[in-house]
Amino acid sequence: MERTKVDYADLRSDYHVALYVQEAKAELAQTGTILEISGEGDILSDEIKIGKRVFFDNKQIEVHSELEYDLQRKRYTFKTGELAIDKGEFEIVGGVDVDQKRIDLDFKGINTSFQTINSLLSSDLSKYFSAYRSKGEIYFAGRVSGTYDGQHLPKVSIDFGAKNASFFHPEYKKQIKDVNFTGHFDTGKRNHRSTYRLDFQDFYCSLEDKSLRGNFVLFNFDDYAIDLNLVGEADVNTLLLLFSREYVKTALGVLKMDLHINGKLENPSLTRNIQANGSLGFQNISFVLTGEKLPFNKINGVLTLRNNDLAISNLTGFVGNSDFILNGFINDISQILLTKDKTYQMQADFKSQYLDFDELLRSNFASRDTAQAKAAKYEFTISPTVSLDLNCEIENLRFKRFEGRSIFGNIIIKNEIAQLNKVSFSAMGGRVKVDGTVNSKNKNVIEVWTDANLFNINIDSVFYVFKNFNQDWLVDKNLKGQLDADVNLYLTLNKNLVFNSHSLVANINTSITNGQLNDFEPIMKLSKFVEEESLAKMRFSQMTNEIRIENEKIFLPEMEIKSNVSNILVRGTHTFDKKIDYHLSVPLKSFIKISKKRDYNQNARQGMNLLLKITGTTSDYSISFDAEAIKDRFTKDFKDEGKEWKKSSIRNLSLLRRH
């Protein structure tokens, strides 16, 4: 028989068999009612599917058998039967009663290796172990017995195990040695997937100079459940070499385990379905994630599992240049690990001597969406699956030009929103207190609301840290003084933390003490009125104001600057595209050069103040007399004088009438 396809499906029992007989031949001999058959053949198994599991997927099967067929009883008896499936060889004896639809077969592995067993696993499991090899004593034997009448499947019982065996991957130099275990698979009393059970008992192995021992049970194949006990320690580099490198590129250190996990895997969202207890210990573990250059180094600490909750105890280490100490709790850790997009809740205390945010935000794990992005580009996201209540204590933090010290506060993250509570830090020569909200729910925009209090901040440091606010008209070198401020602002950023200037709305109550305005060009241009030496270093003891920022414009209400040159009144606006409109009022007595100027406009003497304006752009501006202000002042003074004359006339008239 050649090129024959066999396809059989039983919907009631939910199994499907699809085979392709490439070539088969047989020799027949008959003695009475007994037909003796000697045959061999090559069969390509498309699939043998039982429920959701697929076995013998696209596998080559070689058959060699000698059997008898009783024509009267319609019964096959295998005297010898050999199957070669993939890389496994098996011997089969027993019989099949066609009339009774009953099967009784015993089978065992020949020259059994790890691949003998792996050839029988479902395809979704066997692919992970296809390259592994074994040495030592490995055994495999079983029995299939029972009816196969369409309503029932035969019972299957398999014993397997290893004695002083070793497993290894040909590409790696590491191996699992001294492997011992006894295994058993049984379809159970009901002979249904719900009663299937797979046991690994008395497992022991050594990895380098470390060892693991434990037991494992997988049962109820309709609704998978496990019972796992695992105790021991392992070198993580050995584990990495033996298993997948999909997520971790390199690793060092020791992992200690004492775990007990039991429950259902198919529906872990129900807390009662799975329980995890025990501990994981980390000893000097270092690793690099796949596709990532930033290393995790010297990770130490203990994770303790108790009724699905994870306690983190003194977890310390380094991520690149940044260090951390973490203590806290994560609720329902089993659901997080087994359920897709499950929100995890964490309460923790975080401490660090130094955090390098420039380095951390450039890493790929900061946002997996940036894996192909340029190294210098930041991307900020808050995961929707994170619910975090974090108390922070950070000695030093660096982000671009910002350097913060003694940072304390609380951060609550939930539903892609970060809430900063009572955050305080030292920076720029003073102290800052902040409460705020960062909302990253929008895919393209990050919204920020902040209330901040600044105490004794060096104003030149503020301009330096914020790169002079992207302008070169008034820069850090022009300014000195200590700033106190109450700030309320709203702004938006894109995912790369680029500021959207159109969005900024701010109210700032400021007070600057011991201030200096040094070599500021617009002030220096007043030298035709004032001695240049005084203008070069303009000092003032205190300056207060309430500044408003909106629609890319800074609104500066009138304020008095008590300086070494004069007491100056200043008001005006300054737009983000560098258009300026400032108005100054300076007592005339301050201008020692004024008598020498022939073209001086006498109207400017109104109120004994010199009224000036600075208009244009920061790169092209002019200083001139403020004609509009002079006109307004003249009108106001005229009205005031008229009112005073009227009052005086009334008083004089009253006196005349009395006399």
HUHUBEL-V385164 format. One line per field, one symbol per residue. phi: phi as a letter, one per 40 degrees, with the letter a starting at -180 (. if undefined). burial: I if it has 24 or more other ideal C-beta (glycine too) atoms within 12 Angstrom, else O. A space follows every 50 residues. Layout:
phi->???
burial->???
//
This chain:
phi->.bfbbbbbbbcccfbabbbbccaaaabbabbgcbbcbbaaabbbccabbb gccbbfcfbcbbbbababbccccfbcbccaabbbbfbbbbbbbhabcccc fbbbbbaacbfcbdccccccccccccccbcccbabgcbbaaaabahcbcg cbbccbbbbaiabfcababdcbccacbfcbabbabacgccfbdcbcabbb bfcaabbfbbabaibabbafccadbbabbabiaaccccdcccbcbcbbcb abhbbbbabbbahcccbcccdccabbahabbbbfcbabccgbccccbfcb ibbbcafgcbbbbfcbibbgccbabbbibbcfcccccbbcfccbbbbabb bacabbcdccccccccaccbdbccccbcababcccbbbbbcbabcaabaf ccbbbfcbibbbbafgbbbcbfcbacafgabbbbbabbbbcccbbbcbba bbbbbfccccccccccffffabcbbdccbahbbbabbbababbcccgccc ccccbabbcbabbfcbbbfcddccccccbbdcccccbcbacaababcbba ffbcbbccbbbcbccacbcbaibacccgcbabbbbbdccccccccccccc cccccdgfbcbbbbbhbcbabbbaccdccccccccccccccccccccccc ccccccccc
burial->OOOOOOOOOOOOOOIIOIIIIOOIOOOOOOOOOOIIIOIIIIIIIIIIII OOIIIIIOIIIIIIIIIIIOOOOOIIIIOIIIIIIIIIIIIIIIIIIOOO OIIIIOIIIIOIIIIIIIIIIIIOOIOOIOOIIIOIOIIIIIIIIIOIOO OOIIIIIIIIIIOOIIIIIOOOOIIIIIIIIOIIIIIIOOIIIOOIIIII OOIIIIIOOIIIIIIIIIIIIOIIIIIIIIOIIIIIIIIIIIIOOOOIOO IIIIIIIIIIIIIIIOOIOOOOIIIIIIIIIIIIIIIIIOOIOIIIIOII IIIIIOOIIIIIIOIIIIIIOIIIIIIIIIIIIIIIOIOOOOOIIIIIII IIOIIIIIIIIIIIIIIOOIOOOOOOOIIIIIIOOIIIIIIIIIOIIIIO OIIIIOIIIIIIIIOIIIIIOOIIIIIIIIIIIIIIIIIIOOOOIIIIII IIIIIIIIIIIIIIIOOOIOIOIIIIOIIIIIIIIIIIIIIIIOIIIOOO OOIIIIIIOIIIIOIIIIOIIIIIOIOOIIOOOIIOOIIIOOIIIOIOIO OIIIIIOOIOIOIOIIOIIIIIIIIIOOOIIIIIIIIIOIIOOIOOOOOO OOOIOIIOIIIIIIIOOIOOOOIIIIOOIIOOIIOOOOOOOOOOOOOOOO OOOOOOOOO
//
